[in-house]
Amino acid sequence: MNVWKALGLAGMVGVAASGALVVRSERKRRAYAPDEVRDQLHQRFAAVSEEPRPAVAPPLSRGKQLIGKLRFSRER
């Protein structure tokens, strides 16, 4: 029975610790002024828009050719 008590106590401590972390991060988030948040968002957007976009892969037409060859080889 002592194992279950320890497990329950550990669970309660974990919940309290995670709640404290959430409150701490919320305080940190609310400490920003609206202008600071807007400036950070603009900086992030500028950084993302400057990154090169990945090249689009060409269509896989070779797969159709291989399927045709497989069909032909089965008929023999």
PQR file of N, CA, C, O and H, with PARSE charges and radii, in Angstrom:
ATOM      1  N   MET A   1       0.815  -1.198   0.000 -0.4000 1.5000
ATOM      2  CA  MET A   1       0.000   0.000   0.000 -0.0000 2.0000
ATOM      3  C   MET A   1       0.859   1.264   0.000  0.5500 1.7000
ATOM      4  O   MET A   1       0.431   2.300  -0.508 -0.5500 1.4000
ATOM      5  N   ASN A   2       2.065   1.190   0.564 -0.4000 1.5000
ATOM      6  CA  ASN A   2       2.937   2.358   0.606 -0.0000 2.0000
ATOM      7  C   ASN A   2       3.404   2.779  -0.787  0.5500 1.7000
ATOM      8  O   ASN A   2       3.657   3.958  -1.031 -0.5500 1.4000
ATOM      9  H   ASN A   2       2.413   0.348   0.976  0.4000 1.0000
ATOM     10  N   VAL A   3       3.516   1.814  -1.693 -0.4000 1.5000
ATOM     11  CA  VAL A   3       3.928   2.129  -3.063 -0.0000 2.0000
ATOM     12  C   VAL A   3       2.889   3.020  -3.730  0.5500 1.7000
ATOM     13  O   VAL A   3       3.234   3.978  -4.422 -0.5500 1.4000
ATOM     14  H   VAL A   3       3.310   0.856  -1.494  0.4000 1.0000
ATOM     15  N   TRP A   4       1.612   2.701  -3.518 -0.4000 1.5000
ATOM     16  CA  TRP A   4       0.554   3.486  -4.135 -0.0000 2.0000
ATOM     17  C   TRP A   4       0.485   4.890  -3.545  0.5500 1.7000
ATOM     18  O   TRP A   4       0.185   5.849  -4.256 -0.5500 1.4000
ATOM     19  H   TRP A   4       1.332   1.923  -2.956  0.4000 1.0000
ATOM     20  N   LYS A   5       0.755   5.012  -2.271 -0.4000 1.5000
ATOM     21  CA  LYS A   5       0.789   6.336  -1.649 -0.0000 2.0000
ATOM     22  C   LYS A   5       1.915   7.168  -2.243  0.5500 1.7000
ATOM     23  O   LYS A   5       1.728   8.342  -2.562 -0.5500 1.4000
ATOM     24  H   LYS A   5       0.998   4.232  -1.693  0.4000 1.0000
ATOM     25  N   ALA A   6       3.077   6.559  -2.390 -0.4000 1.5000
ATOM     26  CA  ALA A   6       4.220   7.274  -2.962 -0.0000 2.0000
ATOM     27  C   ALA A   6       3.944   7.662  -4.406  0.5500 1.7000
ATOM     28  O   ALA A   6       4.292   8.763  -4.834 -0.5500 1.4000
ATOM     29  H   ALA A   6       3.229   5.605  -2.132  0.4000 1.0000
ATOM     30  N   LEU A   7       3.326   6.771  -5.150 -0.4000 1.5000
ATOM     31  CA  LEU A   7       3.003   7.062  -6.545 -0.0000 2.0000
ATOM     32  C   LEU A   7       1.984   8.201  -6.642  0.5500 1.7000
ATOM     33  O   LEU A   7       2.114   9.081  -7.493 -0.5500 1.4000
ATOM     34  H   LEU A   7       3.043   5.877  -4.803  0.4000 1.0000
ATOM     35  N   GLY A   8       0.990   8.182  -5.785 -0.4000 1.5000
ATOM     36  CA  GLY A   8       0.002   9.260  -5.773 -0.0000 2.0000
ATOM     37  C   GLY A   8       0.613  10.586  -5.373  0.5500 1.7000
ATOM     38  O   GLY A   8       0.297  11.623  -5.955 -0.5500 1.4000
ATOM     39  H   GLY A   8       0.885   7.467  -5.093  0.4000 1.0000
ATOM     40  N   LEU A   9       1.485  10.556  -4.383 -0.4000 1.5000
ATOM     41  CA  LEU A   9       2.156  11.772  -3.954 -0.0000 2.0000
ATOM     42  C   LEU A   9       3.049  12.316  -5.058  0.5500 1.7000
ATOM     43  O   LEU A   9       3.091  13.526  -5.280 -0.5500 1.4000
ATOM     44  H   LEU A   9       1.742   9.713  -3.909  0.4000 1.0000
ATOM     45  N   ALA A  10       3.756  11.443  -5.746 -0.4000 1.5000
ATOM     46  CA  ALA A  10       4.614  11.872  -6.851 -0.0000 2.0000
ATOM     47  C   ALA A  10       3.776  12.484  -7.974  0.5500 1.7000
ATOM     48  O   ALA A  10       4.191  13.466  -8.589 -0.5500 1.4000
ATOM     49  H   ALA A  10       3.722  10.460  -5.565  0.4000 1.0000
ATOM     50  N   GLY A  11       2.623  11.922  -8.243 -0.4000 1.5000
ATOM     51  CA  GLY A  11       1.730  12.489  -9.258 -0.0000 2.0000
ATOM     52  C   GLY A  11       1.238  13.869  -8.889  0.5500 1.7000
ATOM     53  O   GLY A  11       1.182  14.765  -9.731 -0.5500 1.4000
ATOM     54  H   GLY A  11       2.286  11.124  -7.744  0.4000 1.0000
ATOM     55  N   MET A  12       0.877  14.040  -7.615 -0.4000 1.5000
ATOM     56  CA  MET A  12       0.403  15.358  -7.161 -0.0000 2.0000
ATOM     57  C   MET A  12       1.515  16.394  -7.240  0.5500 1.7000
ATOM     58  O   MET A  12       1.269  17.542  -7.611 -0.5500 1.4000
ATOM     59  H   MET A  12       0.922  13.312  -6.931  0.4000 1.0000
ATOM     60  N   VAL A  13       2.728  16.001  -6.895 -0.4000 1.5000
ATOM     61  CA  VAL A  13       3.871  16.918  -6.984 -0.0000 2.0000
ATOM     62  C   VAL A  13       4.130  17.291  -8.442  0.5500 1.7000
ATOM     63  O   VAL A  13       4.448  18.441  -8.745 -0.5500 1.4000
ATOM     64  H   VAL A  13       2.928  15.068  -6.594  0.4000 1.0000
ATOM     65  N   GLY A  14       3.996  16.337  -9.326 -0.4000 1.5000
ATOM     66  CA  GLY A  14       4.190  16.613 -10.761 -0.0000 2.0000
ATOM     67  C   GLY A  14       3.165  17.581 -11.300  0.5500 1.7000
ATOM     68  O   GLY A  14       3.503  18.481 -12.069 -0.5500 1.4000
ATOM     69  H   GLY A  14       3.738  15.403  -9.080  0.4000 1.0000
ATOM     70  N   VAL A  15       1.921  17.410 -10.909 -0.4000 1.5000
ATOM     71  CA  VAL A  15       0.867  18.324 -11.358 -0.0000 2.0000
ATOM     72  C   VAL A  15       1.115  19.730 -10.827  0.5500 1.7000
ATOM     73  O   VAL A  15       0.965  20.706 -11.562 -0.5500 1.4000
ATOM     74  H   VAL A  15       1.646  16.679 -10.284  0.4000 1.0000
ATOM     75  N   ALA A  16       1.493  19.840  -9.555 -0.4000 1.5000
ATOM     76  CA  ALA A  16       1.765  21.156  -8.977 -0.0000 2.0000
ATOM     77  C   ALA A  16       2.955  21.815  -9.656  0.5500 1.7000
ATOM     78  O   ALA A  16       2.929  23.020  -9.904 -0.5500 1.4000
ATOM     79  H   ALA A  16       1.614  19.047  -8.958  0.4000 1.0000
ATOM     80  N   ALA A  17       3.994  21.051  -9.960 -0.4000 1.5000
ATOM     81  CA  ALA A  17       5.178  21.616 -10.611 -0.0000 2.0000
ATOM     82  C   ALA A  17       4.861  22.091 -12.022  0.5500 1.7000
ATOM     83  O   ALA A  17       5.323  23.154 -12.434 -0.5500 1.4000
ATOM     84  H   ALA A  17       4.015  20.072  -9.759  0.4000 1.0000
ATOM     85  N   SER A  18       4.075  21.311 -12.768 -0.4000 1.5000
ATOM     86  CA  SER A  18       3.725  21.738 -14.122 -0.0000 2.0000
ATOM     87  C   SER A  18       2.822  22.962 -14.090  0.5500 1.7000
ATOM     88  O   SER A  18       2.931  23.827 -14.959 -0.5500 1.4000
ATOM     89  H   SER A  18       3.699  20.447 -12.433  0.4000 1.0000
ATOM     90  N   GLY A  19       1.937  23.053 -13.110 -0.4000 1.5000
ATOM     91  CA  GLY A  19       1.110  24.252 -12.969 -0.0000 2.0000
ATOM     92  C   GLY A  19       1.952  25.475 -12.664  0.5500 1.7000
ATOM     93  O   GLY A  19       1.682  26.563 -13.172 -0.5500 1.4000
ATOM     94  H   GLY A  19       1.848  22.350 -12.404  0.4000 1.0000
ATOM     95  N   ALA A  20       2.968  25.302 -11.839 -0.4000 1.5000
ATOM     96  CA  ALA A  20       3.850  26.431 -11.525 -0.0000 2.0000
ATOM     97  C   ALA A  20       4.613  26.890 -12.767  0.5500 1.7000
ATOM     98  O   ALA A  20       4.821  28.088 -12.963 -0.5500 1.4000
ATOM     99  H   ALA A  20       3.187  24.419 -11.426  0.4000 1.0000
ATOM    100  N   LEU A  21       5.028  25.943 -13.601 -0.4000 1.5000
ATOM    101  CA  LEU A  21       5.732  26.309 -14.829 -0.0000 2.0000
ATOM    102  C   LEU A  21       4.821  27.051 -15.797  0.5500 1.7000
ATOM    103  O   LEU A  21       5.254  27.986 -16.472 -0.5500 1.4000
ATOM    104  H   LEU A  21       4.859  24.971 -13.442  0.4000 1.0000
ATOM    105  N   VAL A  22       3.567  26.636 -15.865 -0.4000 1.5000
ATOM    106  CA  VAL A  22       2.612  27.314 -16.748 -0.0000 2.0000
ATOM    107  C   VAL A  22       2.383  28.744 -16.282  0.5500 1.7000
ATOM    108  O   VAL A  22       2.359  29.666 -17.097 -0.5500 1.4000
ATOM    109  H   VAL A  22       3.215  25.877 -15.317  0.4000 1.0000
ATOM    110  N   VAL A  23       2.217  28.935 -14.993 -0.4000 1.5000
ATOM    111  CA  VAL A  23       2.002  30.276 -14.452 -0.0000 2.0000
ATOM    112  C   VAL A  23       3.231  31.144 -14.701  0.5500 1.7000
ATOM    113  O   VAL A  23       3.109  32.320 -15.045 -0.5500 1.4000
ATOM    114  H   VAL A  23       2.237  28.187 -14.331  0.4000 1.0000
ATOM    115  N   ARG A  24       4.409  30.563 -14.527 -0.4000 1.5000
ATOM    116  CA  ARG A  24       5.646  31.321 -14.737 -0.0000 2.0000
ATOM    117  C   ARG A  24       5.780  31.773 -16.190  0.5500 1.7000
ATOM    118  O   ARG A  24       6.130  32.924 -16.450 -0.5500 1.4000
ATOM    119  H   ARG A  24       4.509  29.608 -14.247  0.4000 1.0000
ATOM    120  N   SER A  25       5.502  30.872 -17.140 -0.4000 1.5000
ATOM    121  CA  SER A  25       5.610  31.241 -18.552 -0.0000 2.0000
ATOM    122  C   SER A  25       4.532  32.254 -18.936  0.5500 1.7000
ATOM    123  O   SER A  25       4.766  33.118 -19.780 -0.5500 1.4000
ATOM    124  H   SER A  25       5.218  29.937 -16.929  0.4000 1.0000
ATOM    125  N   GLU A  26       3.370  32.152 -18.328 -0.4000 1.5000
ATOM    126  CA  GLU A  26       2.299  33.120 -18.604 -0.0000 2.0000
ATOM    127  C   GLU A  26       2.693  34.509 -18.127  0.5500 1.7000
ATOM    128  O   GLU A  26       2.432  35.495 -18.816 -0.5500 1.4000
ATOM    129  H   GLU A  26       3.180  31.450 -17.642  0.4000 1.0000
ATOM    130  N   ARG A  27       3.307  34.600 -16.975 -0.4000 1.5000
ATOM    131  CA  ARG A  27       3.779  35.899 -16.485 -0.0000 2.0000
ATOM    132  C   ARG A  27       4.828  36.485 -17.408  0.5500 1.7000
ATOM    133  O   ARG A  27       4.832  37.682 -17.694 -0.5500 1.4000
ATOM    134  H   ARG A  27       3.519  33.799 -16.415  0.4000 1.0000
ATOM    135  N   LYS A  28       5.718  35.619 -17.869 -0.4000 1.5000
ATOM    136  CA  LYS A  28       6.778  36.081 -18.767 -0.0000 2.0000
ATOM    137  C   LYS A  28       6.171  36.585 -20.083  0.5500 1.7000
ATOM    138  O   LYS A  28       6.622  37.590 -20.634 -0.5500 1.4000
ATOM    139  H   LYS A  28       5.715  34.647 -17.637  0.4000 1.0000
ATOM    140  N   ARG A  29       5.143  35.881 -20.584 -0.4000 1.5000
ATOM    141  CA  ARG A  29       4.509  36.265 -21.843 -0.0000 2.0000
ATOM    142  C   ARG A  29       3.768  37.583 -21.708  0.5500 1.7000
ATOM    143  O   ARG A  29       3.802  38.409 -22.620 -0.5500 1.4000
ATOM    144  H   ARG A  29       4.776  35.065 -20.136  0.4000 1.0000
ATOM    145  N   ARG A  30       3.103  37.790 -20.587 -0.4000 1.5000
ATOM    146  CA  ARG A  30       2.325  39.016 -20.395 -0.0000 2.0000
ATOM    147  C   ARG A  30       3.184  40.225 -20.077  0.5500 1.7000
ATOM    148  O   ARG A  30       2.684  41.350 -20.059 -0.5500 1.4000
ATOM    149  H   ARG A  30       3.075  37.119 -19.846  0.4000 1.0000
ATOM    150  N   ALA A  31       4.472  40.014 -19.826 -0.4000 1.5000
ATOM    151  CA  ALA A  31       5.360  41.122 -19.494 -0.0000 2.0000
ATOM    152  C   ALA A  31       5.713  41.952 -20.726  0.5500 1.7000
ATOM    153  O   ALA A  31       6.218  43.065 -20.583 -0.5500 1.4000
ATOM    154  H   ALA A  31       4.879  39.101 -19.841  0.4000 1.0000
ATOM    155  N   TYR A  32       5.461  41.441 -21.929 -0.4000 1.5000
ATOM    156  CA  TYR A  32       5.761  42.176 -23.144 -0.0000 2.0000
ATOM    157  C   TYR A  32       4.703  43.236 -23.414  0.5500 1.7000
ATOM    158  O   TYR A  32       3.515  43.022 -23.175 -0.5500 1.4000
ATOM    159  H   TYR A  32       5.051  40.537 -22.045  0.4000 1.0000
ATOM    160  N   ALA A  33       5.148  44.367 -23.910 -0.4000 1.5000
ATOM    161  CA  ALA A  33       4.218  45.401 -24.368 -0.0000 2.0000
ATOM    162  C   ALA A  33       3.728  45.008 -25.766  0.5500 1.7000
ATOM    163  O   ALA A  33       4.426  44.285 -26.477 -0.5500 1.4000
ATOM    164  H   ALA A  33       6.113  44.541 -24.104  0.4000 1.0000
ATOM    165  N   PRO A  34       2.559  45.466 -26.164 -0.5600 1.5000
ATOM    166  CA  PRO A  34       2.054  45.110 -27.496  0.2800 2.0000
ATOM    167  C   PRO A  34       3.003  45.504 -28.631  0.5500 1.7000
ATOM    168  O   PRO A  34       3.107  44.785 -29.625 -0.5500 1.4000
ATOM    169  N   ASP A  35       3.684  46.621 -28.493 -0.4000 1.5000
ATOM    170  CA  ASP A  35       4.624  47.040 -29.538 -0.0000 2.0000
ATOM    171  C   ASP A  35       5.811  46.074 -29.638  0.5500 1.7000
ATOM    172  O   ASP A  35       6.305  45.803 -30.733 -0.5500 1.4000
ATOM    173  H   ASP A  35       3.600  47.205 -27.686  0.4000 1.0000
ATOM    174  N   GLU A  36       6.262  45.560 -28.497 -0.4000 1.5000
ATOM    175  CA  GLU A  36       7.370  44.598 -28.509 -0.0000 2.0000
ATOM    176  C   GLU A  36       6.956  43.299 -29.181  0.5500 1.7000
ATOM    177  O   GLU A  36       7.729  42.712 -29.938 -0.5500 1.4000
ATOM    178  H   GLU A  36       5.860  45.780 -27.608  0.4000 1.0000
ATOM    179  N   VAL A  37       5.750  42.855 -28.909 -0.4000 1.5000
ATOM    180  CA  VAL A  37       5.244  41.635 -29.536 -0.0000 2.0000
ATOM    181  C   VAL A  37       5.143  41.826 -31.050  0.5500 1.7000
ATOM    182  O   VAL A  37       5.540  40.950 -31.819 -0.5500 1.4000
ATOM    183  H   VAL A  37       5.122  43.332 -28.294  0.4000 1.0000
ATOM    184  N   ARG A  38       4.619  42.959 -31.465 -0.4000 1.5000
ATOM    185  CA  ARG A  38       4.468  43.255 -32.889 -0.0000 2.0000
ATOM    186  C   ARG A  38       5.834  43.291 -33.573  0.5500 1.7000
ATOM    187  O   ARG A  38       5.987  42.751 -34.669 -0.5500 1.4000
ATOM    188  H   ARG A  38       4.297  43.671 -30.840  0.4000 1.0000
ATOM    189  N   ASP A  39       6.827  43.919 -32.943 -0.4000 1.5000
ATOM    190  CA  ASP A  39       8.170  43.986 -33.514 -0.0000 2.0000
ATOM    191  C   ASP A  39       8.784  42.590 -33.654  0.5500 1.7000
ATOM    192  O   ASP A  39       9.421  42.286 -34.663 -0.5500 1.4000
ATOM    193  H   ASP A  39       6.703  44.358 -32.053  0.4000 1.0000
ATOM    194  N   GLN A  40       8.591  41.745 -32.639 -0.4000 1.5000
ATOM    195  CA  GLN A  40       9.125  40.379 -32.704 -0.0000 2.0000
ATOM    196  C   GLN A  40       8.471  39.585 -33.822  0.5500 1.7000
ATOM    197  O   GLN A  40       9.142  38.831 -34.528 -0.5500 1.4000
ATOM    198  H   GLN A  40       8.074  41.992 -31.819  0.4000 1.0000
ATOM    199  N   LEU A  41       7.169  39.749 -33.986 -0.4000 1.5000
ATOM    200  CA  LEU A  41       6.467  39.037 -35.058 -0.0000 2.0000
ATOM    201  C   LEU A  41       6.945  39.495 -36.426  0.5500 1.7000
ATOM    202  O   LEU A  41       7.112  38.680 -37.334 -0.5500 1.4000
ATOM    203  H   LEU A  41       6.624  40.361 -33.413  0.4000 1.0000
ATOM    204  N   HIS A  42       7.165  40.790 -36.576 -0.4000 1.5000
ATOM    205  CA  HIS A  42       7.671  41.311 -37.851 -0.0000 2.0000
ATOM    206  C   HIS A  42       9.074  40.770 -38.135  0.5500 1.7000
ATOM    207  O   HIS A  42       9.388  40.443 -39.280 -0.5500 1.4000
ATOM    208  H   HIS A  42       7.029  41.452 -35.838  0.4000 1.0000
ATOM    209  N   GLN A  43       9.914  40.674 -37.112 -0.4000 1.5000
ATOM    210  CA  GLN A  43      11.263  40.132 -37.293 -0.0000 2.0000
ATOM    211  C   GLN A  43      11.211  38.658 -37.695  0.5500 1.7000
ATOM    212  O   GLN A  43      11.953  38.230 -38.580 -0.5500 1.4000
ATOM    213  H   GLN A  43       9.659  40.940 -36.182  0.4000 1.0000
ATOM    214  N   ARG A  44      10.348  37.892 -37.057 -0.4000 1.5000
ATOM    215  CA  ARG A  44      10.219  36.474 -37.398 -0.0000 2.0000
ATOM    216  C   ARG A  44       9.716  36.300 -38.824  0.5500 1.7000
ATOM    217  O   ARG A  44      10.211  35.444 -39.557 -0.5500 1.4000
ATOM    218  H   ARG A  44       9.746  38.239 -36.339  0.4000 1.0000
ATOM    219  N   PHE A  45       8.745  37.100 -39.217 -0.4000 1.5000
ATOM    220  CA  PHE A  45       8.204  37.002 -40.560 -0.0000 2.0000
ATOM    221  C   PHE A  45       9.263  37.362 -41.596  0.5500 1.7000
ATOM    222  O   PHE A  45       9.363  36.710 -42.635 -0.5500 1.4000
ATOM    223  H   PHE A  45       8.343  37.795 -38.621  0.4000 1.0000
ATOM    224  N   ALA A  46      10.054  38.396 -41.318 -0.4000 1.5000
ATOM    225  CA  ALA A  46      11.117  38.793 -42.247 -0.0000 2.0000
ATOM    226  C   ALA A  46      12.154  37.683 -42.376  0.5500 1.7000
ATOM    227  O   ALA A  46      12.654  37.426 -43.471 -0.5500 1.4000
ATOM    228  H   ALA A  46       9.974  38.926 -40.474  0.4000 1.0000
ATOM    229  N   ALA A  47      12.478  37.025 -41.271 -0.4000 1.5000
ATOM    230  CA  ALA A  47      13.465  35.943 -41.309 -0.0000 2.0000
ATOM    231  C   ALA A  47      12.944  34.756 -42.107  0.5500 1.7000
ATOM    232  O   ALA A  47      13.702  34.133 -42.849 -0.5500 1.4000
ATOM    233  H   ALA A  47      12.071  37.233 -40.381  0.4000 1.0000
ATOM    234  N   VAL A  48      11.673  34.437 -41.968 -0.4000 1.5000
ATOM    235  CA  VAL A  48      11.097  33.298 -42.684 -0.0000 2.0000
ATOM    236  C   VAL A  48      10.959  33.615 -44.166  0.5500 1.7000
ATOM    237  O   VAL A  48      11.203  32.747 -45.004 -0.5500 1.4000
ATOM    238  H   VAL A  48      11.057  34.944 -41.365  0.4000 1.0000
ATOM    239  N   SER A  49      10.577  34.827 -44.503 -0.4000 1.5000
ATOM    240  CA  SER A  49      10.368  35.171 -45.908 -0.0000 2.0000
ATOM    241  C   SER A  49      11.692  35.286 -46.663  0.5500 1.7000
ATOM    242  O   SER A  49      11.694  35.212 -47.892 -0.5500 1.4000
ATOM    243  H   SER A  49      10.379  35.532 -43.822  0.4000 1.0000
ATOM    244  N   GLU A  50      12.823  35.465 -45.965 -0.4000 1.5000
ATOM    245  CA  GLU A  50      14.121  35.551 -46.626 -0.0000 2.0000
ATOM    246  C   GLU A  50      14.678  34.179 -46.969  0.5500 1.7000
ATOM    247  O   GLU A  50      15.528  34.075 -47.853 -0.5500 1.4000
ATOM    248  H   GLU A  50      12.821  35.525 -44.967  0.4000 1.0000
ATOM    249  N   GLU A  51      14.230  33.126 -46.303 -0.4000 1.5000
ATOM    250  CA  GLU A  51      14.740  31.788 -46.563 -0.0000 2.0000
ATOM    251  C   GLU A  51      14.314  31.317 -47.949  0.5500 1.7000
ATOM    252  O   GLU A  51      13.179  31.559 -48.362 -0.5500 1.4000
ATOM    253  H   GLU A  51      13.539  33.210 -45.585  0.4000 1.0000
ATOM    254  N   PRO A  52      15.213  30.644 -48.673 -0.5600 1.5000
ATOM    255  CA  PRO A  52      14.831  30.148 -49.999  0.2800 2.0000
ATOM    256  C   PRO A  52      13.822  29.007 -49.878  0.5500 1.7000
ATOM    257  O   PRO A  52      13.887  28.191 -48.960 -0.5500 1.4000
ATOM    258  N   ARG A  53      12.916  28.975 -50.803 -0.4000 1.5000
ATOM    259  CA  ARG A  53      11.906  27.911 -50.803 -0.0000 2.0000
ATOM    260  C   ARG A  53      12.504  26.653 -51.439  0.5500 1.7000
ATOM    261  O   ARG A  53      13.299  26.758 -52.373 -0.5500 1.4000
ATOM    262  H   ARG A  53      12.864  29.638 -51.549  0.4000 1.0000
ATOM    263  N   PRO A  54      12.139  25.484 -50.953 -0.5600 1.5000
ATOM    264  CA  PRO A  54      12.689  24.257 -51.535  0.2800 2.0000
ATOM    265  C   PRO A  54      12.176  24.053 -52.956  0.5500 1.7000
ATOM    266  O   PRO A  54      11.045  24.416 -53.280 -0.5500 1.4000
ATOM    267  N   ALA A  55      13.020  23.470 -53.794 -0.4000 1.5000
ATOM    268  CA  ALA A  55      12.646  23.214 -55.178 -0.0000 2.0000
ATOM    269  C   ALA A  55      11.592  22.115 -55.227  0.5500 1.7000
ATOM    270  O   ALA A  55      11.600  21.184 -54.422 -0.5500 1.4000
ATOM    271  H   ALA A  55      13.939  23.175 -53.531  0.4000 1.0000
ATOM    272  N   VAL A  56      10.700  22.245 -56.174 -0.4000 1.5000
ATOM    273  CA  VAL A  56       9.645  21.250 -56.344 -0.0000 2.0000
ATOM    274  C   VAL A  56      10.209  20.084 -57.139  0.5500 1.7000
ATOM    275  O   VAL A  56      10.869  20.290 -58.157 -0.5500 1.4000
ATOM    276  H   VAL A  56      10.693  23.001 -56.828  0.4000 1.0000
ATOM    277  N   ALA A  57       9.959  18.882 -56.693 -0.4000 1.5000
ATOM    278  CA  ALA A  57      10.465  17.691 -57.369 -0.0000 2.0000
ATOM    279  C   ALA A  57       9.709  17.473 -58.670  0.5500 1.7000
ATOM    280  O   ALA A  57       8.511  17.751 -58.742 -0.5500 1.4000
ATOM    281  H   ALA A  57       9.423  18.715 -55.866  0.4000 1.0000
ATOM    282  N   PRO A  58      10.391  16.980 -59.698 -0.5600 1.5000
ATOM    283  CA  PRO A  58       9.706  16.715 -60.969  0.2800 2.0000
ATOM    284  C   PRO A  58       8.731  15.553 -60.802  0.5500 1.7000
ATOM    285  O   PRO A  58       8.881  14.749 -59.882 -0.5500 1.4000
ATOM    286  N   PRO A  59       7.750  15.458 -61.669 -0.5600 1.5000
ATOM    287  CA  PRO A  59       6.784  14.361 -61.562  0.2800 2.0000
ATOM    288  C   PRO A  59       7.468  13.014 -61.778  0.5500 1.7000
ATOM    289  O   PRO A  59       8.480  12.923 -62.473 -0.5500 1.4000
ATOM    290  N   LEU A  60       6.914  11.993 -61.187 -0.4000 1.5000
ATOM    291  CA  LEU A  60       7.491  10.652 -61.256 -0.0000 2.0000
ATOM    292  C   LEU A  60       6.936   9.898 -62.462  0.5500 1.7000
ATOM    293  O   LEU A  60       6.075   9.031 -62.314 -0.5500 1.4000
ATOM    294  H   LEU A  60       6.092  12.067 -60.623  0.4000 1.0000
ATOM    295  N   SER A  61       7.425  10.226 -63.640 -0.4000 1.5000
ATOM    296  CA  SER A  61       6.944   9.540 -64.838 -0.0000 2.0000
ATOM    297  C   SER A  61       7.646   8.197 -65.020  0.5500 1.7000
ATOM    298  O   SER A  61       7.119   7.312 -65.695 -0.5500 1.4000
ATOM    299  H   SER A  61       8.125  10.931 -63.759  0.4000 1.0000
ATOM    300  N   ARG A  62       8.814   8.037 -64.433 -0.4000 1.5000
ATOM    301  CA  ARG A  62       9.567   6.787 -64.565 -0.0000 2.0000
ATOM    302  C   ARG A  62       8.807   5.636 -63.914  0.5500 1.7000
ATOM    303  O   ARG A  62       8.922   4.494 -64.360 -0.5500 1.4000
ATOM    304  H   ARG A  62       9.242   8.755 -63.885  0.4000 1.0000
ATOM    305  N   GLY A  63       8.043   5.915 -62.880 -0.4000 1.5000
ATOM    306  CA  GLY A  63       7.287   4.863 -62.218 -0.0000 2.0000
ATOM    307  C   GLY A  63       6.296   4.193 -63.162  0.5500 1.7000
ATOM    308  O   GLY A  63       6.096   2.980 -63.095 -0.5500 1.4000
ATOM    309  H   GLY A  63       7.951   6.843 -62.518  0.4000 1.0000
ATOM    310  N   LYS A  64       5.682   4.968 -64.030 -0.4000 1.5000
ATOM    311  CA  LYS A  64       4.735   4.401 -64.993 -0.0000 2.0000
ATOM    312  C   LYS A  64       5.456   3.491 -65.984  0.5500 1.7000
ATOM    313  O   LYS A  64       4.920   2.458 -66.383 -0.5500 1.4000
ATOM    314  H   LYS A  64       5.844   5.953 -64.084  0.4000 1.0000
ATOM    315  N   GLN A  65       6.666   3.872 -66.379 -0.4000 1.5000
ATOM    316  CA  GLN A  65       7.432   3.036 -67.301 -0.0000 2.0000
ATOM    317  C   GLN A  65       7.777   1.701 -66.654  0.5500 1.7000
ATOM    318  O   GLN A  65       7.703   0.655 -67.298 -0.5500 1.4000
ATOM    319  H   GLN A  65       7.101   4.712 -66.055  0.4000 1.0000
ATOM    320  N   LEU A  66       8.151   1.739 -65.385 -0.4000 1.5000
ATOM    321  CA  LEU A  66       8.496   0.506 -64.691 -0.0000 2.0000
ATOM    322  C   LEU A  66       7.299  -0.416 -64.551  0.5500 1.7000
ATOM    323  O   LEU A  66       7.426  -1.633 -64.680 -0.5500 1.4000
ATOM    324  H   LEU A  66       8.210   2.589 -64.861  0.4000 1.0000
ATOM    325  N   ILE A  67       6.138   0.163 -64.287 -0.4000 1.5000
ATOM    326  CA  ILE A  67       4.932  -0.652 -64.155 -0.0000 2.0000
ATOM    327  C   ILE A  67       4.615  -1.320 -65.484  0.5500 1.7000
ATOM    328  O   ILE A  67       4.219  -2.486 -65.513 -0.5500 1.4000
ATOM    329  H   ILE A  67       6.035   1.152 -64.182  0.4000 1.0000
ATOM    330  N   GLY A  68       4.785  -0.589 -66.590 -0.4000 1.5000
ATOM    331  CA  GLY A  68       4.561  -1.178 -67.913 -0.0000 2.0000
ATOM    332  C   GLY A  68       5.499  -2.333 -68.177  0.5500 1.7000
ATOM    333  O   GLY A  68       5.085  -3.352 -68.730 -0.5500 1.4000
ATOM    334  H   GLY A  68       5.107   0.358 -66.567  0.4000 1.0000
ATOM    335  N   LYS A  69       6.761  -2.194 -67.791 -0.4000 1.5000
ATOM    336  CA  LYS A  69       7.723  -3.283 -67.983 -0.0000 2.0000
ATOM    337  C   LYS A  69       7.359  -4.491 -67.139  0.5500 1.7000
ATOM    338  O   LYS A  69       7.522  -5.625 -67.589 -0.5500 1.4000
ATOM    339  H   LYS A  69       7.097  -1.366 -67.342  0.4000 1.0000
ATOM    340  N   LEU A  70       6.871  -4.274 -65.931 -0.4000 1.5000
ATOM    341  CA  LEU A  70       6.491  -5.388 -65.081 -0.0000 2.0000
ATOM    342  C   LEU A  70       5.314  -6.151 -65.682  0.5500 1.7000
ATOM    343  O   LEU A  70       5.285  -7.381 -65.643 -0.5500 1.4000
ATOM    344  H   LEU A  70       6.739  -3.353 -65.566  0.4000 1.0000
ATOM    345  N   ARG A  71       4.368  -5.441 -66.226 -0.4000 1.5000
ATOM    346  CA  ARG A  71       3.211  -6.101 -66.848 -0.0000 2.0000
ATOM    347  C   ARG A  71       3.658  -6.923 -68.037  0.5500 1.7000
ATOM    348  O   ARG A  71       3.191  -8.044 -68.244 -0.5500 1.4000
ATOM    349  H   ARG A  71       4.392  -4.442 -66.258  0.4000 1.0000
ATOM    350  N   PHE A  72       4.575  -6.355 -68.826 -0.4000 1.5000
ATOM    351  CA  PHE A  72       5.048  -7.062 -70.004 -0.0000 2.0000
ATOM    352  C   PHE A  72       5.807  -8.318 -69.618  0.5500 1.7000
ATOM    353  O   PHE A  72       5.660  -9.351 -70.271 -0.5500 1.4000
ATOM    354  H   PHE A  72       4.954  -5.445 -68.658  0.4000 1.0000
ATOM    355  N   SER A  73       6.619  -8.247 -68.563 -0.4000 1.5000
ATOM    356  CA  SER A  73       7.418  -9.409 -68.185 -0.0000 2.0000
ATOM    357  C   SER A  73       6.539 -10.514 -67.620  0.5500 1.7000
ATOM    358  O   SER A  73       6.911 -11.682 -67.727 -0.5500 1.4000
ATOM    359  H   SER A  73       6.738  -7.407 -68.033  0.4000 1.0000
ATOM    360  N   ARG A  74       5.422 -10.212 -67.040 -0.4000 1.5000
ATOM    361  CA  ARG A  74       4.520 -11.235 -66.496 -0.0000 2.0000
ATOM    362  C   ARG A  74       3.817 -12.008 -67.591  0.5500 1.7000
ATOM    363  O   ARG A  74       3.504 -13.186 -67.415 -0.5500 1.4000
ATOM    364  H   ARG A  74       5.120  -9.263 -66.953  0.4000 1.0000
ATOM    365  N   GLU A  75       3.564 -11.363 -68.721 -0.4000 1.5000
ATOM    366  CA  GLU A  75       2.845 -12.015 -69.799 -0.0000 2.0000
ATOM    367  C   GLU A  75       3.680 -13.092 -70.481  0.5500 1.7000
ATOM    368  O   GLU A  75       3.116 -13.992 -71.103 -0.5500 1.4000
ATOM    369  H   GLU A  75       3.818 -10.407 -68.864  0.4000 1.0000
ATOM    370  N   ARG A  76       4.977 -13.028 -70.384 -0.4000 1.5000
ATOM    371  CA  ARG A  76       5.839 -14.009 -71.038 -0.0000 2.0000
ATOM    372  C   ARG A  76       5.816 -15.315 -70.379  0.5500 1.7000
ATOM    373  O   ARG A  76       6.496 -16.241 -70.821 -0.5500 1.4000
ATOM    374  H   ARG A  76       5.434 -12.296 -69.879  0.4000 1.0000
TER
END
